[in-house]
Amino acid sequence: MTRRTLRRLLGRATLYAAAAALTAFAGFPFYWMLVTAFKQNRDLYVGASDLRHVPWVFNQSPTLDHVRLLLHGTEFPHWILNTLLIVAVVIAVTVALAVPAGYSLARLAGRWGERLGIAIFLTYLIPPTLLFIPFSRLVSLLGLQNSWGSLILIYPTLTIPFCTWLVMGFMRSVPWDIEEQAMIDGYSRLAVILKVVPRLIVPGILSVVVFAFTLVMQEFVYALTFISSVEKMTVSLGVPIALVRGDVYHWGALMAAALVTSVPIAIVYNLFLDRFIESFTMGAVKG
Amino acid sequence: MTRREPADPPASAQPALLARGTLADRGELLGGLMLAPALAYVALLAGIPFLLAIALSFSDATAGSLRFGWAGLRNYAAILSDPVFRRALWNTIVVTVGSQALVIVLATAAAQVFRASFPGKRVARFVLLLPWAVPVSLAAIAWEWIFDSTFSVINWTLKAAGLLHGWLYWLGEPTLALLAVIIVQAWRIFPFATVIVLAGLTSIPREILEAATVDGAGFWRRLFQIELPLLLPVTSVAVLFGTVYTATDLGVVYVLTGGGPANSTHVLPTLAFQRGILGADLGQGAAIAVFLLPLLLVVAILMLRLARHTEVGVR
């Protein structure tokens, strides 16, 4: 074997090893959720100091008990419904406000559009952990404590800045020709926006919907601050806070909940990843 | 990203625009009308609360009443002399710097791996992105179980491999608990950073790398002398976002340790929550959160500079 092929083989082996290690690190908690969610309790609660019992695999047949407990013995189904309801309203508000704004920044706002766009984007950097205290005052002023109203009011402040930016980036990648042609054909500016643009902008709206969906599903700080009754909680709040009964952790049910909530989000998120990344890099990456 | 289209319609469209002066044809006005609702929403519900956050930090406001009295610098004096706050400030810095250092290494390595093609790459990419898509609080509860004092699979594995002789109380001991927080934050951010770096990597012209290879530069030389310098802007974007996400995150510490044991693992957001919401002392909570501002300001300025810098590079 020549030196060269040896080097290449070594390079290949390093690549596979690195790929395996990184994927394992990223995926390990999800494997652990999966195993925990379906293990019988006597297989689950064996102290880690017992080296004869291998925790990585099923030592006894898998069980659906934890999933059953989650679906029938807890508020989890409610939390899913609550979350979807809040998500739906927040998406509607976000689309109604961010889509026209993004289009305007891309096509109509002219020179100051760029600056305003960046200004709006920067508000995305203002974190919930800075705003939850003033919001708590606002929420009690409005009498919205412990109601979905508080979340529905506040979540668009998270989604609108990024989604406006998202739509602006999307519209800039759509050629101007079609709108231009419509105007040459005698459409007014307004008519173009009302009749031509809706067809062009659908993929942009779709990525707004997905981004708003994932953002609301992931939000924890505001929900923790404003929602106190268990039956009104969202999934990402209820699972870590209210599924723990007193000091008793039902780890099987907890991990089942984490798994069934996160995998759908991950799948949806993956489909739209490239567009999100484009927006995050603010044009620092030019293809 | 594709090259930007000019924001103004090309000149050929202008005659049609000018020919009619009706309201429906005034682009700037329409633009303003379409922008106004979003702008108003953000200004009212992010801008004003932002100012209110600063105002509250100088007040003696509590959650129980709607009173709002001037307290001067009393909140700041109180927290600066409080060892729990100083610890939280220090922890925030340690966790942020520690996790972002890990993120840079992991993301650079992962980007190199995922630019190559190998069998199973699509599945590997999906798995790699899971930590970024999962809600923070749910990831944190999974890690809490992984770090459990009695059932920790990490301890079992280390013991089975003969690497651990005593016992690691991951969340029961301040140093280990902070390490756990750093691991979880790095785990959560690095997939996002990887994808951004990867996007930057594909934008490096092939000719540059090929020329370097022809000139005899090996993998490491190419990596350190060509790719990493060229990737600096895009890696900075990833790290800036990562810094904001980590320093301002409440979920991981809140779920994992709750700030314990004995208030030793608080970060600014969890302490602000404890004092401001649970303790009902809005003024002090706001003052604690305000310490996040310098960081955000620096990040915003760097971000703007990067955006301008890359603009210049293109035009």
Interface residues (C-beta under 8 A of the other chain):
Chain A: G11 L15 Y16 A18 A19 L22 T23 F25 A26 G27 P29 F30 W32 M33 T36 L44 Y45 V46 G47 A48 S49 L51 V54 P55 W56 A96 L97 A98 P100 A101 Y103 S104 L105 A106 R107 L108 A109 G110 R111 G113 E114 L116 I118 I120 L122 T123 L125 I126 P127 P128 T129 L130 L131 F132 I133 P134 F135 S136 R137 L138 S140 L141 L153 I154 P156 T157 I160 P161 T164 G169 R172 S173 V174 P175 W176 E179 E180 M183 I184 G186 S188 R189 L190 A191 I193 T214 M217 Q218 E219 F220 V221 L224 T225 V235 S236 L237 V239 P240 Y249 W251 L254 M255 A257 A258 T261 S262 I265 A266 Y269 N270 L273 I277 E278 F280 T281 M282 G283 A284 V285 K286 G287
Chain B: M1 T2 R3 R4 E5 A7 D8 P9 P10 S12 A13 A16 L17 R20 T22 L23 A24 D25 R26 G27 E28 L30 G31 G32 M34 L35 P37 A38 L39 Y41 V42 L45 A46 G47 P49 F50 L52 A53 L56 A61 A63 L66 L106 A109 A110 Q112 V113 F114 A116 F118 K121 A124 F126 V127 L128 L129 L130 P131 W132 A133 V134 P135 V136 S137 L138 A139 A140 I141 A142 W143 W145 I146 T150 F151 S152 V153 N155 W156 T157 K159 A160 W167 W187 F190 P191 F192 V195 I196 A199 G200 T202 S203 F219 P233 V234 V237 F241 V244 T248 D249 L250 G251 Y254 V255 L268 P269 A272 F273 G276 I277 L282 G285 A286 A289 V290 L292 L293 L296 V299 A300 M303 L304 L306 A307 T310 E311 V314
